Amino acid sequence: MSSQRKYYVKLSVVVYAIWLAAYEIVGHYVKTLPTIDLTGFIDRQIPLIPEFVWAYAFCYIYPFVPLFVTVDWHRYNRGLIAMAIANITAFAVYILYPVAMPRVPLGDSISEKLLGFIYWLDFKPAVTELPSLHVFFAWLVYLMSRKQRLNQFGDAVLFSIAAAITVSTLFVKQHFVLDVVAGLIWATGSWLLAGLLYSRLADPALEPAVALRQVMARLSPSTLFSGLMLAIRRRSHSN
């Protein structure tokens, strides 16, 4: 493993730990708020298919795929920035518009037991729904990984996995249709915005790790977290 890849592996572990802590803090706060049920006509027509839980659960390790297929680490930097943008704005939406998914009864099959375990791990009520971060991460991974070390077939496999994860969120009753649509918008929008920011703030002649530090230095923490803090402030005032 190259020294550059080792650096990004370590960085990604740190980023994941920070993200997980932030997600838990936001989730535990949001579950105390009055929630909204977005169940619509289409949602009621979608059956529970527990076997899709295997595709759903795969998303917990899928975000690490780019670490092993990336050749252009500037592209990986763009993905990290997109992740920051998407999560900060998503956390703000969770606070301002807390959506909760009603739970469905489960049976005793292996798939249903795994799904029940995921339900058990989730917040109660099941908040942090709109947008779907499962959908966001599935497609961000695809965007980060395409045209890298893999050939066209490999890119097609990643596309299929992202599509399977997206569909699975509906069939395991973890998300509404609107959550999924929002997740797709978040993935596309954050990727495009991250590309714009990175092209303007990073020197392409620099080593990727140095360029990433350059971008993060120019994007001050106050700017990155302003959306989330504003959401909390508005929610507090509304109460």
Backbone as CSV, one residue per row, in Angstrom:
resi,resn,N_x,N_y,N_z,CA_x,CA_y,CA_z,C_x,C_y,C_z
1,MET,0.849,-1.193,0.000,0.000,0.000,0.000,0.883,1.241,0.000
2,SER,0.598,2.174,-0.903,1.401,3.386,-1.008,1.222,4.263,0.225
3,SER,2.201,5.144,0.444,2.129,6.043,1.598,0.927,6.975,1.484
4,GLN,0.599,7.361,0.257,-0.546,8.247,0.055,-1.857,7.548,0.417
5,ARG,-1.970,6.285,0.008,-3.184,5.530,0.330,-3.279,5.311,1.840
6,LYS,-2.146,5.040,2.479,-2.141,4.866,3.939,-2.608,6.138,4.634
7,TYR,-2.163,7.282,4.116,-2.573,8.563,4.697,-4.086,8.720,4.628
8,TYR,-4.657,8.401,3.473,-6.100,8.582,3.312,-6.903,7.538,4.078
9,VAL,-6.342,6.367,4.287,-7.013,5.376,5.135,-7.128,5.912,6.556
10,LYS,-6.011,6.432,7.081,-6.021,6.990,8.443,-6.961,8.186,8.531
11,LEU,-6.901,9.051,7.525,-7.765,10.229,7.511,-9.235,9.825,7.487
12,SER,-9.552,8.818,6.695,-10.945,8.382,6.561,-11.476,7.784,7.852
13,VAL,-10.624,7.086,8.582,-11.040,6.538,9.877,-11.382,7.674,10.837
14,VAL,-10.551,8.717,10.837,-10.806,9.876,11.700,-12.099,10.575,11.282
15,VAL,-12.264,10.765,9.974,-13.476,11.418,9.462,-14.714,10.616,9.829
16,TYR,-14.621,9.295,9.694,-15.763,8.434,10.033,-16.116,8.559,11.513
17,ALA,-15.107,8.587,12.369,-15.352,8.705,13.813,-16.024,10.036,14.145
18,ILE,-15.549,11.111,13.516,-16.148,12.432,13.746,-17.584,12.452,13.238
19,TRP,-17.792,11.889,12.034,-19.143,11.851,11.469,-20.088,11.062,12.362
20,LEU,-19.642,9.903,12.841,-20.498,9.057,13.672,-20.893,9.777,14.957
21,ALA,-19.935,10.465,15.573,-20.230,11.212,16.797,-21.242,12.322,16.523
22,ALA,-21.036,13.059,15.428,-21.958,14.145,15.079,-23.349,13.601,14.765
23,TYR,-23.397,12.481,14.045,-24.681,11.866,13.685,-25.448,11.438,14.933
24,GLU,-24.748,10.852,15.884,-25.396,10.408,17.120,-25.915,11.598,17.928
25,ILE,-25.122,12.646,18.006,-25.539,13.837,18.757,-26.791,14.447,18.135
26,VAL,-26.757,14.619,16.816,-27.912,15.199,16.121,-29.132,14.296,16.256
27,GLY,-28.938,12.992,16.050,-30.054,12.056,16.134,-30.715,12.033,17.498
28,HIS,-29.903,12.038,18.544,-30.458,12.013,19.901,-31.196,13.313,20.220
29,TYR,-30.763,14.411,19.609,-31.490,15.665,19.796,-32.800,15.650,19.013
30,VAL,-32.742,15.218,17.757,-33.924,15.250,16.891,-35.030,14.340,17.412
31,LYS,-34.672,13.213,18.016,-35.710,12.282,18.480,-36.541,12.861,19.628
32,THR,-36.082,13.959,20.214,-36.859,14.614,21.274,-37.865,15.616,20.706
33,LEU,-37.805,15.862,19.392,-38.674,16.855,18.762,-39.944,16.210,18.219
34,PRO,-41.010,16.986,18.047,-42.206,16.470,17.368,-41.850,16.080,15.934
35,THR,-42.285,14.915,15.496,-41.891,14.414,14.179,-43.056,14.410,13.194
36,ILE,-42.703,14.251,11.926,-43.661,14.280,10.827,-43.659,12.929,10.124
37,ASP,-44.833,12.424,9.792,-44.978,11.173,9.044,-45.285,11.522,7.591
38,LEU,-44.371,11.183,6.682,-44.530,11.526,5.270,-45.102,10.380,4.440
39,THR,-45.703,9.399,5.077,-46.252,8.264,4.342,-47.263,8.743,3.303
40,GLY,-46.976,8.440,2.038,-47.868,8.825,0.949,-48.454,7.613,0.257
41,PHE,-49.184,7.860,-0.814,-49.848,6.773,-1.539,-48.843,5.740,-2.038
42,ILE,-47.744,6.216,-2.644,-46.745,5.286,-3.186,-46.096,4.488,-2.062
43,ASP,-45.810,5.137,-0.951,-45.202,4.434,0.187,-46.085,3.294,0.669
44,ARG,-47.395,3.522,0.672,-48.318,2.477,1.135,-48.400,1.303,0.174
45,GLN,-48.049,1.518,-1.092,-48.096,0.435,-2.078,-46.818,-0.411,-2.077
46,ILE,-45.764,0.096,-1.468,-44.483,-0.624,-1.453,-44.499,-1.656,-0.333
47,PRO,-44.330,-2.935,-0.663,-44.378,-3.973,0.375,-43.063,-4.071,1.142
48,LEU,-43.128,-4.665,2.311,-41.912,-5.008,3.046,-41.321,-6.265,2.432
49,ILE,-40.082,-6.187,1.976,-39.365,-7.355,1.450,-38.083,-7.473,2.270
50,PRO,-38.102,-8.246,3.346,-36.969,-8.280,4.289,-35.639,-8.654,3.663
51,GLU,-35.656,-9.428,2.569,-34.404,-9.870,1.953,-33.556,-8.703,1.449
52,PHE,-34.185,-7.570,1.222,-33.430,-6.399,0.778,-32.543,-5.833,1.886
53,VAL,-32.690,-6.349,3.101,-31.868,-5.856,4.208,-30.387,-6.116,3.960
54,TRP,-30.066,-7.149,3.164,-28.654,-7.459,2.901,-28.012,-6.368,2.050
55,ALA,-28.751,-5.858,1.081,-28.246,-4.727,0.294,-28.177,-3.477,1.156
56,TYR,-29.185,-3.291,1.998,-29.217,-2.129,2.888,-28.022,-2.139,3.836
57,ALA,-27.751,-3.296,4.434,-26.655,-3.410,5.403,-25.293,-3.244,4.738
58,PHE,-25.202,-3.573,3.440,-23.925,-3.448,2.733,-23.448,-2.001,2.706
59,CYS,-24.380,-1.066,2.834,-24.010,0.352,2.795,-23.134,0.755,3.972
60,TYR,-23.100,-0.066,5.019,-22.278,0.283,6.181,-20.780,0.092,5.904
61,ILE,-20.440,-0.724,4.911,-19.030,-0.893,4.539,-18.734,-0.320,3.153
62,TYR,-19.761,-0.100,2.369,-19.614,0.396,1.001,-18.853,1.721,0.912
63,PRO,-19.028,2.660,1.858,-18.309,3.934,1.752,-16.791,3.824,1.764
64,PHE,-16.243,2.669,2.150,-14.788,2.516,2.172,-14.228,2.048,0.826
65,VAL,-15.106,1.743,-0.130,-14.659,1.270,-1.442,-13.696,2.242,-2.117
66,PRO,-13.972,3.561,-2.121,-13.056,4.478,-2.804,-11.613,4.412,-2.307
67,LEU,-11.409,4.027,-1.066,-10.043,3.923,-0.545,-9.212,2.917,-1.324
68,PHE,-9.854,1.926,-1.904,-9.137,0.844,-2.573,-9.117,0.972,-4.092
69,VAL,-9.940,1.872,-4.642,-9.988,1.985,-6.102,-9.519,3.345,-6.604
70,THR,-9.301,4.291,-5.705,-8.939,5.644,-6.125,-7.530,5.700,-6.700
71,VAL,-7.407,6.399,-7.808,-6.112,6.705,-8.413,-5.841,8.206,-8.299
72,ASP,-6.870,8.993,-8.567,-6.779,10.452,-8.476,-7.270,10.884,-7.094
73,TRP,-6.335,11.195,-6.201,-6.717,11.538,-4.835,-7.319,12.929,-4.721
74,HIS,-7.162,13.758,-5.739,-7.891,15.025,-5.767,-9.391,14.745,-5.876
75,ARG,-9.748,13.712,-6.609,-11.152,13.314,-6.712,-11.666,12.820,-5.359
76,TYR,-10.817,12.123,-4.625,-11.202,11.665,-3.283,-11.417,12.867,-2.363
77,ASN,-10.539,13.869,-2.480,-10.716,15.096,-1.696,-12.073,15.735,-1.983
78,ARG,-12.423,15.752,-3.249,-13.725,16.303,-3.641,-14.857,15.543,-2.953
79,GLY,-14.709,14.228,-2.858,-15.718,13.422,-2.181,-15.822,13.745,-0.701
80,LEU,-14.688,13.965,-0.051,-14.704,14.322,1.375,-15.404,15.660,1.602
81,ILE,-15.145,16.608,0.711,-15.802,17.910,0.829,-17.301,17.771,0.579
82,ALA,-17.667,16.962,-0.409,-19.090,16.710,-0.677,-19.763,16.078,0.533
83,MET,-19.052,15.171,1.189,-19.596,14.529,2.388,-19.846,15.561,3.482
84,ALA,-18.902,16.485,3.669,-19.070,17.523,4.692,-20.259,18.417,4.369
85,ILE,-20.347,18.847,3.122,-21.452,19.716,2.708,-22.792,19.016,2.905
86,ALA,-22.878,17.782,2.423,-24.144,17.050,2.470,-24.587,16.760,3.892
87,ASN,-23.647,16.368,4.738,-24.028,16.000,6.098,-24.402,17.209,6.938
88,ILE,-23.666,18.298,6.797,-24.003,19.495,7.565,-25.382,20.007,7.175
89,THR,-25.663,20.053,5.875,-26.984,20.518,5.434,-28.072,19.512,5.796
90,ALA,-27.762,18.217,5.720,-28.747,17.200,6.101,-29.071,17.288,7.585
91,PHE,-28.052,17.472,8.413,-28.281,17.602,9.852,-29.183,18.802,10.143
92,ALA,-28.973,19.885,9.402,-29.816,21.068,9.586,-31.268,20.760,9.237
93,VAL,-31.480,20.015,8.155,-32.843,19.645,7.754,-33.469,18.721,8.788
94,TYR,-32.680,17.788,9.328,-33.208,16.884,10.357,-33.764,17.671,11.542
95,ILE,-33.074,18.740,11.891,-33.487,19.546,13.040,-34.694,20.423,12.702
96,LEU,-34.667,21.026,11.513,-35.748,21.926,11.126,-37.008,21.189,10.699
97,TYR,-36.846,20.000,10.122,-37.983,19.250,9.581,-37.835,17.781,9.965
98,PRO,-38.052,17.463,11.241,-37.807,16.097,11.733,-38.857,15.089,11.260
99,VAL,-38.453,14.230,10.363,-39.329,13.196,9.806,-39.033,11.868,10.486
100,ALA,-40.080,11.115,10.811,-39.903,9.803,11.447,-40.636,8.739,10.643
101,MET,-40.023,7.563,10.553,-40.599,6.441,9.808,-41.291,5.487,10.774
102,PRO,-42.593,5.211,10.579,-43.266,4.235,11.445,-42.719,2.835,11.209
103,ARG,-42.595,2.050,12.262,-42.061,0.700,12.154,-43.153,-0.298,11.768
104,VAL,-42.730,-1.361,11.094,-43.657,-2.418,10.685,-43.335,-3.684,11.473
105,PRO,-44.318,-4.547,11.717,-44.052,-5.805,12.428,-43.201,-6.740,11.583
106,LEU,-42.338,-7.514,12.247,-41.425,-8.426,11.562,-41.664,-9.859,12.009
107,GLY,-41.227,-10.804,11.155,-41.329,-12.221,11.477,-40.036,-12.766,12.049
108,ASP,-39.797,-14.064,11.826,-38.659,-14.739,12.454,-37.603,-15.231,11.465
109,SER,-37.685,-14.811,10.202,-36.673,-15.243,9.239,-35.334,-14.584,9.556
110,ILE,-34.264,-15.116,8.972,-32.929,-14.549,9.208,-32.879,-13.085,8.757
111,SER,-33.465,-12.814,7.595,-33.471,-11.438,7.084,-34.233,-10.507,8.013
112,GLU,-35.359,-10.992,8.535,-36.156,-10.152,9.429,-35.466,-9.945,10.773
113,LYS,-34.710,-10.941,11.211,-33.958,-10.771,12.456,-32.863,-9.723,12.286
114,LEU,-32.190,-9.749,11.135,-31.177,-8.724,10.863,-31.830,-7.352,10.769
115,LEU,-32.964,-7.281,10.093,-33.668,-6.008,9.976,-34.132,-5.521,11.346
116,GLY,-34.595,-6.449,12.172,-35.000,-6.083,13.525,-33.839,-5.539,14.338
117,PHE,-32.648,-6.107,14.117,-31.457,-5.616,14.814,-31.130,-4.192,14.373
118,ILE,-31.279,-3.929,13.075,-31.037,-2.579,12.565,-32.065,-1.612,13.137
119,TYR,-33.323,-2.039,13.190,-34.359,-1.212,13.820,-33.985,-0.897,15.273
120,TRP,-33.483,-1.923,15.965,-33.126,-1.765,17.376,-31.989,-0.769,17.560
121,LEU,-31.034,-0.776,16.621,-29.905,0.147,16.701,-30.305,1.583,16.385
122,ASP,-31.373,1.732,15.622,-31.775,3.051,15.146,-32.366,3.885,16.277
123,PHE,-32.501,5.177,16.000,-33.125,6.067,16.972,-34.596,5.708,17.123
124,LYS,-35.148,6.025,18.275,-36.561,5.742,18.548,-37.232,7.034,19.004
125,PRO,-38.121,7.615,18.179,-38.574,7.122,16.876,-37.470,7.195,15.820
126,ALA,-37.743,6.559,14.670,-36.732,6.455,13.608,-36.618,7.771,12.855
127,VAL,-35.830,8.689,13.418,-35.653,10.007,12.814,-34.445,9.984,11.867
128,THR,-33.962,11.152,11.497,-32.879,11.318,10.502,-33.246,10.601,9.205
129,GLU,-34.420,10.924,8.693,-34.939,10.251,7.502,-34.767,11.056,6.213
130,LEU,-35.113,12.332,6.268,-35.114,13.174,5.070,-33.989,14.201,5.152
131,PRO,-32.944,14.099,4.298,-32.745,13.148,3.205,-32.165,11.821,3.696
132,SER,-32.246,10.796,2.851,-31.670,9.499,3.190,-30.156,9.531,3.002
133,LEU,-29.419,9.363,4.093,-27.958,9.318,3.977,-27.493,7.996,3.388
134,HIS,-28.294,6.943,3.520,-27.964,5.686,2.845,-27.888,5.923,1.335
135,VAL,-28.890,6.601,0.819,-28.918,6.893,-0.618,-27.791,7.851,-0.981
136,PHE,-27.595,8.867,-0.164,-26.516,9.820,-0.429,-25.166,9.124,-0.515
137,PHE,-24.822,8.324,0.498,-23.517,7.669,0.509,-23.377,6.670,-0.635
138,ALA,-24.459,5.969,-0.964,-24.394,4.994,-2.051,-23.958,5.656,-3.353
139,TRP,-24.550,6.803,-3.646,-24.232,7.459,-4.914,-22.964,8.297,-4.833
140,LEU,-22.624,8.814,-3.661,-21.346,9.510,-3.529,-20.192,8.547,-3.772
141,VAL,-20.292,7.347,-3.232,-19.255,6.335,-3.456,-19.113,6.050,-4.946
142,TYR,-20.227,5.928,-5.634,-20.167,5.679,-7.078,-19.481,6.838,-7.798
143,LEU,-19.855,8.069,-7.468,-19.266,9.231,-8.128,-17.772,9.348,-7.840
144,MET,-17.366,9.026,-6.621,-15.949,9.084,-6.264,-15.138,8.001,-6.967
145,SER,-15.742,6.846,-7.186,-15.002,5.667,-7.640,-15.000,5.465,-9.149
146,ARG,-15.961,6.042,-9.851,-16.049,5.793,-11.289,-14.834,6.373,-12.017
147,LYS,-14.423,5.665,-13.051,-13.278,6.050,-13.882,-11.982,6.141,-13.081
148,GLN,-11.874,5.325,-12.056,-10.643,5.255,-11.283,-9.914,3.952,-11.634
149,ARG,-9.635,3.131,-10.652,-8.876,1.912,-10.910,-9.708,0.858,-11.643
150,LEU,-11.022,0.908,-11.497,-11.891,-0.103,-12.087,-12.115,0.163,-13.574
151,ASN,-12.450,-0.912,-14.314,-12.809,-0.758,-15.721,-14.302,-0.461,-15.832
152,GLN,-14.824,-0.463,-17.059,-16.236,-0.141,-17.257,-17.143,-1.137,-16.549
153,PHE,-16.744,-2.401,-16.548,-17.550,-3.412,-15.857,-17.580,-3.130,-14.358
154,GLY,-16.431,-2.776,-13.795,-16.370,-2.459,-12.372,-17.227,-1.259,-12.021
155,ASP,-17.186,-0.239,-12.893,-18.041,0.929,-12.667,-19.514,0.544,-12.717
156,ALA,-19.857,-0.361,-13.636,-21.246,-0.815,-13.751,-21.676,-1.579,-12.503
157,VAL,-20.750,-2.356,-11.936,-21.056,-3.085,-10.698,-21.340,-2.102,-9.564
158,LEU,-20.499,-1.066,-9.442,-20.717,-0.065,-8.396,-22.038,0.667,-8.597
159,PHE,-22.375,0.941,-9.852,-23.657,1.583,-10.150,-24.812,0.690,-9.707
160,SER,-24.690,-0.601,-9.995,-25.740,-1.555,-9.621,-25.881,-1.657,-8.106
161,ILE,-24.741,-1.637,-7.400,-24.786,-1.697,-5.933,-25.470,-0.454,-5.378
162,ALA,-25.120,0.717,-5.922,-25.751,1.959,-5.464,-27.253,1.924,-5.710
163,ALA,-27.652,1.405,-6.870,-29.079,1.301,-7.180,-29.777,0.331,-6.236
164,ALA,-29.110,-0.797,-5.934,-29.700,-1.796,-5.029,-29.869,-1.230,-3.622
165,ILE,-28.873,-0.491,-3.154,-28.976,0.132,-1.827,-30.123,1.136,-1.805
166,THR,-30.241,1.915,-2.879,-31.314,2.907,-2.970,-32.685,2.254,-2.873
167,VAL,-32.897,1.210,-3.670,-34.185,0.509,-3.667,-34.432,-0.163,-2.321
168,SER,-33.360,-0.684,-1.722,-33.508,-1.415,-0.456,-34.072,-0.537,0.653
169,THR,-33.744,0.750,0.637,-34.233,1.634,1.700,-35.755,1.692,1.732
170,LEU,-36.376,1.475,0.568,-37.834,1.478,0.483,-38.420,0.136,0.896
171,PHE,-37.806,-0.956,0.450,-38.369,-2.286,0.696,-38.133,-2.800,2.115
172,VAL,-37.204,-2.181,2.849,-37.047,-2.558,4.266,-37.729,-1.539,5.172
173,LYS,-38.462,-0.629,4.549,-39.261,0.358,5.278,-38.411,1.221,6.216
174,GLN,-37.256,1.630,5.691,-36.407,2.556,6.435,-36.577,3.991,5.962
175,HIS,-37.129,4.162,4.753,-37.272,5.508,4.206,-38.533,5.644,3.365
176,PHE,-39.021,6.878,3.309,-40.114,7.232,2.410,-39.544,7.511,1.018
177,VAL,-40.425,7.563,0.025,-39.997,7.885,-1.335,-39.351,9.268,-1.376
178,LEU,-39.923,10.226,-0.660,-39.357,11.580,-0.644,-37.951,11.597,-0.054
179,ASP,-37.699,10.732,0.928,-36.352,10.633,1.509,-35.339,10.216,0.450
180,VAL,-35.750,9.246,-0.362,-34.864,8.710,-1.399,-34.581,9.764,-2.458
181,VAL,-35.626,10.449,-2.893,-35.448,11.520,-3.881,-34.511,12.592,-3.331
182,ALA,-34.719,12.958,-2.070,-33.852,13.962,-1.446,-32.414,13.468,-1.354
183,GLY,-32.225,12.188,-1.050,-30.881,11.623,-0.983,-30.154,11.720,-2.310
184,LEU,-30.882,11.477,-3.405,-30.294,11.601,-4.744,-29.920,13.053,-5.038
185,ILE,-30.788,13.967,-4.649,-30.505,15.393,-4.850,-29.294,15.813,-4.022
186,TRP,-29.220,15.337,-2.787,-28.081,15.674,-1.916,-26.770,15.158,-2.517
187,ALA,-26.786,13.944,-3.025,-25.566,13.364,-3.595,-25.104,14.156,-4.810
188,THR,-26.034,14.439,-5.711,-25.688,15.169,-6.931,-25.277,16.605,-6.623
189,GLY,-26.081,17.272,-5.800,-25.806,18.673,-5.497,-24.507,18.883,-4.750
190,SER,-24.249,18.048,-3.746,-23.020,18.208,-2.960,-21.791,17.884,-3.799
191,TRP,-21.904,16.897,-4.696,-20.780,16.539,-5.562,-20.445,17.692,-6.507
192,LEU,-21.465,18.304,-7.088,-21.234,19.425,-7.997,-20.672,20.631,-7.252
193,LEU,-21.237,20.935,-6.086,-20.754,22.080,-5.307,-19.330,21.850,-4.818
194,ALA,-19.032,20.625,-4.391,-17.672,20.308,-3.938,-16.676,20.461,-5.078
195,GLY,-17.079,20.058,-6.281,-16.204,20.220,-7.437,-15.917,21.679,-7.725
196,LEU,-16.945,22.513,-7.600,-16.772,23.947,-7.830,-15.846,24.557,-6.781
197,LEU,-16.074,24.223,-5.517,-15.243,24.762,-4.437,-13.801,24.295,-4.561
198,TYR,-13.632,23.012,-4.853,-12.277,22.460,-4.910,-11.483,23.072,-6.063
199,SER,-12.138,23.274,-7.195,-11.442,23.850,-8.349,-11.020,25.291,-8.089
200,ARG,-11.762,25.979,-7.220,-11.453,27.381,-6.946,-10.511,27.571,-5.761
201,LEU,-10.546,26.643,-4.813,-9.783,26.827,-3.579,-8.510,25.997,-3.501
202,ALA,-8.389,24.974,-4.330,-7.219,24.093,-4.259,-6.300,24.317,-5.448
203,ASP,-5.025,24.267,-5.190,-4.022,24.363,-6.253,-3.786,22.960,-6.801
204,PRO,-4.157,22.692,-8.065,-4.016,21.343,-8.620,-2.573,20.868,-8.722
205,ALA,-1.629,21.801,-8.631,-0.219,21.422,-8.709,0.284,20.837,-7.395
206,LEU,-0.453,21.052,-6.317,-0.041,20.541,-5.012,-0.352,19.060,-4.873
207,GLU,0.349,18.413,-3.948,-0.004,17.043,-3.591,-1.424,17.037,-3.024
208,PRO,-2.203,15.992,-3.298,-3.605,15.964,-2.848,-3.787,16.234,-1.362
209,ALA,-2.934,15.648,-0.522,-3.075,15.853,0.924,-2.859,17.316,1.286
210,VAL,-1.892,17.953,0.637,-1.617,19.373,0.885,-2.769,20.224,0.360
211,ALA,-3.276,19.863,-0.818,-4.392,20.606,-1.405,-5.634,20.528,-0.525
212,LEU,-5.868,19.368,0.072,-7.027,19.216,0.958,-6.892,20.120,2.178
213,ARG,-5.697,20.160,2.755,-5.478,21.045,3.907,-5.657,22.504,3.502
214,GLN,-5.247,22.830,2.286,-5.403,24.191,1.792,-6.883,24.566,1.709
215,VAL,-7.690,23.665,1.169,-9.127,23.925,1.042,-9.774,24.058,2.410
216,MET,-9.445,23.149,3.315,-10.060,23.175,4.642,-9.654,24.416,5.427
217,ALA,-8.444,24.917,5.177,-8.008,26.145,5.847,-8.797,27.348,5.337
218,ARG,-9.149,27.297,4.052,-9.894,28.412,3.468,-11.387,28.333,3.782
219,LEU,-11.864,27.129,3.997,-13.251,26.960,4.437,-13.229,26.886,5.956
220,SER,-13.418,28.005,6.603,-13.297,28.049,8.060,-14.372,27.199,8.714
221,PRO,-14.087,26.656,9.901,-15.092,25.870,10.630,-16.394,26.630,10.852
222,SER,-16.288,27.935,11.051,-17.518,28.706,11.266,-18.414,28.668,10.038
223,THR,-17.782,28.656,8.841,-18.561,28.571,7.615,-19.177,27.195,7.459
224,LEU,-18.399,26.159,7.743,-18.877,24.793,7.573,-20.046,24.472,8.488
225,PHE,-20.004,24.982,9.709,-21.027,24.616,10.684,-22.134,25.665,10.839
226,SER,-22.081,26.718,10.042,-23.065,27.787,10.201,-24.486,27.296,9.949
227,GLY,-24.659,26.455,8.936,-25.995,25.948,8.631,-26.583,25.150,9.778
228,LEU,-25.775,24.285,10.373,-26.251,23.458,11.483,-26.579,24.309,12.700
229,MET,-25.717,25.246,13.013,-25.951,26.093,14.180,-27.186,26.974,13.987
230,LEU,-27.384,27.450,12.760,-28.557,28.266,12.465,-29.829,27.452,12.649
231,ALA,-29.779,26.191,12.231,-30.947,25.322,12.376,-31.291,25.114,13.842
232,ILE,-30.273,24.861,14.656,-30.505,24.656,16.088,-31.079,25.923,16.720
233,ARG,-30.541,27.075,16.314,-31.005,28.342,16.876,-32.467,28.597,16.502
234,ARG,-32.805,28.326,15.239,-34.182,28.542,14.800,-35.139,27.584,15.493
235,ARG,-34.706,26.347,15.667,-35.548,25.367,16.344,-35.780,25.789,17.796
236,SER,-34.731,26.291,18.439,-34.857,26.730,19.832,-35.822,27.902,19.948
237,HIS,-35.740,28.838,18.988,-36.615,29.999,19.017,-38.064,29.610,18.758
238,SER,-38.267,28.613,17.887,-39.631,28.187,17.565,-40.301,27.515,18.743
239,ASN,-39.475,26.942,19.652,-40.017,26.292,20.846,-40.276,27.313,21.952
